[in-house]
Amino acid sequence: MTETLVFTMRAMGAVVDVFAGPGVSPRLIETLVSAWTDCEVCPAPEPSSVRDPEHVSIVLAARKNPVPATAVGGREVPVLTVDADVPRVAQEFTSLVTLELIRRHIGRMHLFHAAALMRPETGQVIALVGPSGRGKTTASRALARAGWVYLSDETCAIDPETLVVLPYPKPLSIIEKPGEPKTQTAASALGLRHHDPASSLSPELARVVVLDRVDAESRPHEDAAAAGLRRLPLLEALQVLAEQSSGLARTRDGLLRLAELADRFGGIDAVTYTDSSQLPELLADLLETRRDAGAEPWKYIAGSAPVEPARHDLPRSDRPDMVVREPSGSERLYSRSVGTCGIVTDHGMLLMHPERTVIYSQLGADLWIEAGAGRSRHHLEERLSEIYGPPPPGAFDAVLDTILEDGGLVASNPSSTATRLSDPKEQP
């Protein structure tokens, strides 16, 4: 093993060890150390090739001196091939560190694609959720200049029980020239306040907010008057959070956890703004607003749950799950797809597939719920007619076909359908 430890740092509750192989430029190492200085960077006191299985290890390898793949503690150590293009390599290094830290926490933490800023007086944290290009870095800079403490502009890791946020003061990724790598700059180098690891104040999540920046080109009819906060309908909010979460499908009852998180804050807000300078006042007002938890009733149902699902005061109790008996003959059965789960409200349902989500209407939700582990077409149409009245010609088939095409339900012959379902807690 020819790679040696060049520096360590602390980020997102983990120690990251960075090794370099022969031929890696000292200039690159200096650039990385400078960019990541807010993560308690510590140069290696002496050359070492020992890798701690409790740490996250990353290897830098010169293109002309490739490094073979290795594993530590059962995990493959990622290797970043580097060259003279320091800005590009620095951006790729940031992405790689983020990915490895996310992998370390999948299944144990809420992991949002979000900026995280903290009020220095209280430790209250707001997570600003949004996809790439939504303005998380610009929002982070605006809030940090207004006195908020910078925790991250990319990934927000939250303990689902305590709501403690793990600081990840990575370098801010700043677009200086379109089409070129983003510049990696430490928050402290920009004069922004970042988290002090010696502080006794523990960052704790207080609100989750979806960024809704008004772009004059794509939304020309909206202006500064549109700036403000609005509470999102639960299903819409959960769909956004699910799409901007890492490893949700690999987290036990991941969708249920998201709904419980939204409940603790009385819902999820979206902030509409045209300029990031509007955010400090809007978000400070949000933190001062008190609201009751569980504002919108819902319940969680696993894809093939035979028992009463987790209920949260949803006032509809006419749809119990039960053990399904096979009908006589060879009539086809329609059942919920394995690996799906849903959050149901009085407005419909958010169905989560392993890699995506979709919102169903009330009718679609009731059809999916009633199907359980296997129901005939006749039974489903009859049951929905009892709830909604006789449907117009072709309406039932249209909804059934849509859910089949979406993959929420699967069709099978009775002989291939199990008559008893597994415990919902065993669902992924």
Residue pairs with C-beta under 8 A, 6 or more apart in sequence:
1 49
1 70
2 21
2 22
2 49
2 67
3 19
3 20
3 21
3 49
3 59
3 60
3 61
3 67
4 19
4 20
4 44
4 47
4 48
4 49
5 17
5 18
5 19
5 44
5 47
5 48
5 49
5 50
6 18
6 19
6 20
6 24
6 29
6 43
6 44
6 60
7 18
7 29
7 32
7 33
7 41
7 42
7 43
7 44
8 15
8 16
8 17
8 18
8 41
8 42
8 44
8 55
9 15
9 16
9 18
9 36
9 39
9 40
9 41
9 42
10 16
10 39
10 40
10 197
11 36
11 39
11 97
11 101
11 167
11 168
11 169
11 170
12 101
12 104
12 105
12 155
12 157
12 166
12 167
12 168
13 105
13 157
13 166
14 55
14 56
14 101
14 104
15 52
15 54
15 55
15 56
16 39
16 55
16 56
16 57
16 58
16 97
16 100
16 101
17 51
17 52
17 55
17 56
17 57
17 58
18 32
18 58
18 60
19 49
19 51
19 57
19 58
19 59
19 60
20 29
20 59
20 60
20 61
21 59
21 60
21 61
21 62
21 65
21 67
22 62
22 65
23 62
23 64
23 65
24 60
24 61
24 62
24 82
25 62
25 82
25 84
25 86
27 86
28 60
28 82
28 86
28 89
28 90
29 60
31 86
31 90
31 184
32 90
32 93
33 41
33 43
34 186
34 189
35 90
35 94
35 171
35 184
35 185
35 186
36 170
36 171
36 186
37 186
37 188
37 189
38 169
38 170
38 171
38 186
38 187
38 188
38 194
38 195
39 168
39 169
39 170
40 197
51 57
51 70
51 72
51 77
52 72
53 72
53 73
53 74
53 75
54 73
56 97
56 100
56 101
56 104
57 72
57 77
58 77
58 78
58 80
58 93
58 96
58 97
58 100
59 67
59 70
59 77
59 78
59 79
59 80
60 79
60 80
60 82
60 93
61 67
61 79
61 80
61 81
61 82
62 81
62 82
62 83
63 81
63 82
63 83
66 81
67 79
69 76
69 77
69 79
70 76
70 77
71 77
78 96
78 99
78 100
80 89
80 92
80 93
80 96
82 89
83 89
85 181
87 180
87 181
87 183
87 184
88 181
90 181
90 184
91 173
91 181
91 182
91 184
93 184
94 170
94 171
94 173
94 184
97 170
98 154
98 155
98 168
98 170
101 155
101 157
101 168
102 111
102 155
102 157
102 246
102 247
103 247
105 111
105 157
105 166
105 247
106 246
106 247
106 250
106 251
107 247
107 250
107 251
107 252
109 157
109 158
109 159
109 160
109 166
110 156
110 157
110 158
110 159
110 160
110 245
110 257
110 258
110 261
111 155
111 156
111 157
111 158
111 245
111 246
111 247
112 127
112 129
112 155
112 156
112 158
112 208
112 241
112 244
112 245
112 246
113 129
113 130
113 131
113 132
113 154
113 155
113 244
113 245
113 246
114 127
114 128
114 129
114 130
114 136
114 152
114 154
114 155
114 156
114 208
114 244
115 127
115 128
115 136
115 137
115 139
115 140
115 152
115 153
115 154
115 156
116 125
116 126
116 127
116 128
116 151
116 152
116 156
116 165
116 167
116 168
116 203
117 125
117 126
117 128
117 140
117 143
117 144
117 148
117 149
117 150
117 151
117 283
118 124
118 125
118 148
118 149
118 151
118 165
118 195
118 203
119 125
119 148
119 149
119 287
120 147
120 148
120 149
120 193
120 201
122 201
122 287
123 201
123 202
123 203
123 204
124 204
124 206
124 207
124 287
125 151
125 156
125 165
125 203
125 204
125 205
125 206
126 206
126 207
126 208
126 209
126 283
126 286
126 287
127 156
127 158
127 165
127 205
127 207
127 208
127 209
128 136
128 139
128 140
128 209
128 211
128 271
129 156
129 208
129 209
129 210
129 211
129 240
129 241
129 244
130 136
130 210
130 211
130 244
131 243
131 244
134 211
134 213
135 211
135 213
135 276
136 153
136 154
136 211
137 153
137 172
137 173
137 174
138 276
139 211
139 276
139 279
140 150
140 152
140 153
140 172
141 172
141 190
141 192
141 276
142 276
142 277
142 279
142 280
143 150
143 279
143 280
143 283
144 150
144 187
144 190
144 192
144 193
144 194
145 192
146 280
147 193
147 280
148 193
148 280
149 193
149 194
149 195
149 203
150 169
150 172
150 187
150 192
150 193
150 194
150 195
151 165
151 167
151 168
151 169
151 194
151 195
151 203
152 167
152 168
152 169
152 170
153 170
153 172
153 173
154 168
154 170
154 173
155 168
155 246
156 165
156 168
156 205
157 165
157 166
157 168
158 164
158 165
158 166
158 205
158 261
159 165
159 166
160 257
160 260
160 261
162 204
163 204
163 205
163 264
164 202
164 203
164 204
164 205
165 203
165 204
165 205
167 195
167 197
167 203
169 187
169 194
169 195
171 184
171 185
171 186
171 187
172 184
172 185
172 186
172 187
172 190
173 182
173 183
173 184
174 182
174 183
174 184
174 185
175 182
175 183
176 182
176 183
186 194
187 193
187 194
188 194
195 203
206 265
206 287
207 265
207 269
207 283
207 286
207 287
208 241
208 261
208 262
208 265
208 268
208 269
209 229
209 268
209 269
209 270
209 271
209 283
209 286
210 232
210 237
210 240
210 268
210 269
210 270
210 271
211 270
211 271
212 270
212 271
212 272
212 273
213 272
213 273
213 274
214 222
214 223
214 226
214 227
214 272
214 273
214 274
216 274
222 272
222 274
223 274
224 274
224 275
224 278
226 272
226 274
227 272
227 273
227 274
227 278
227 282
228 271
228 272
228 282
229 269
229 270
229 271
229 272
229 282
229 285
229 286
230 269
230 270
230 272
231 267
231 268
231 269
231 270
231 295
232 240
232 267
232 268
232 269
232 270
233 296
233 347
234 259
234 262
234 267
234 268
234 296
234 298
234 343
234 345
234 347
235 343
235 345
235 347
235 348
235 349
235 350
235 359
236 359
237 262
237 267
237 268
238 255
238 258
238 259
238 262
238 268
238 343
238 350
238 357
239 350
239 357
239 359
240 268
241 258
241 261
241 262
241 268
242 248
242 255
242 258
242 350
242 352
242 357
243 356
243 357
245 254
245 258
247 254
248 254
248 255
248 258
248 352
249 352
249 354
249 355
249 428
250 428
251 257
252 428
253 300
253 341
253 425
253 427
254 352
255 300
255 341
255 342
255 343
255 350
255 352
256 300
256 310
256 341
256 343
259 298
259 300
259 312
259 343
262 268
263 293
263 294
263 312
264 293
265 291
265 293
266 291
266 292
266 293
266 294
266 295
267 291
267 295
267 296
269 286
271 279
271 282
271 283
271 286
273 279
273 282
294 312
294 313
296 345
297 312
297 313
297 314
297 315
297 345
297 346
298 312
298 314
298 343
298 344
298 345
299 309
299 310
299 311
299 312
299 314
299 343
299 344
300 309
300 310
300 341
300 342
300 343
300 344
301 309
301 321
301 341
301 342
301 344
301 369
301 424
302 309
302 341
302 424
302 427
303 336
303 337
303 338
303 339
303 340
303 341
303 342
303 427
304 335
304 336
304 338
304 372
304 373
304 421
304 422
304 424
304 427
305 321
305 421
305 424
305 427
306 321
306 322
306 323
306 372
306 373
306 420
306 421
306 422
306 423
306 424
307 321
307 423
307 424
308 320
308 321
309 321
309 424
314 344
314 345
314 346
315 346
316 346
318 387
319 366
319 369
319 370
321 369
321 372
321 421
322 372
323 373
323 419
323 420
323 421
324 372
324 373
324 374
324 375
324 419
324 420
324 421
325 419
326 333
326 374
326 414
326 417
326 419
327 333
327 376
327 379
327 414
329 414
330 413
330 414
331 376
331 377
331 378
331 414
332 376
332 377
332 411
332 412
332 413
332 414
333 374
333 375
333 376
333 411
333 412
333 413
333 414
333 417
334 371
334 374
334 375
334 376
334 377
334 380
334 400
334 404
334 409
334 410
334 411
335 371
335 372
335 373
335 374
335 375
335 409
335 410
335 412
335 417
336 368
336 371
336 372
336 373
336 408
336 409
336 410
337 353
337 407
337 408
337 409
337 410
339 353
339 354
339 427
339 428
340 351
340 352
340 353
340 407
340 408
341 351
341 352
341 427
342 349
342 350
342 351
342 352
342 360
342 365
342 368
342 369
343 349
343 350
344 365
344 369
346 362
347 362
348 359
348 360
348 361
348 362
348 364
348 365
349 359
349 360
349 364
349 365
349 368
349 369
350 357
350 358
350 359
350 360
351 357
351 358
351 359
351 360
351 368
351 406
351 408
353 407
353 408
354 428
358 406
358 408
360 368
360 403
360 408
361 399
363 384
363 388
363 399
364 399
364 402
364 403
364 408
366 384
366 387
366 388
367 380
367 384
367 399
367 400
367 403
367 409
368 403
368 408
368 409
370 379
370 380
370 383
370 384
371 380
371 409
372 421
373 417
373 418
373 419
373 420
373 421
374 412
374 414
374 417
374 418
374 419
375 383
377 400
380 396
380 400
381 391
381 396
384 391
384 396
385 391
400 409
403 409
404 410
404 411
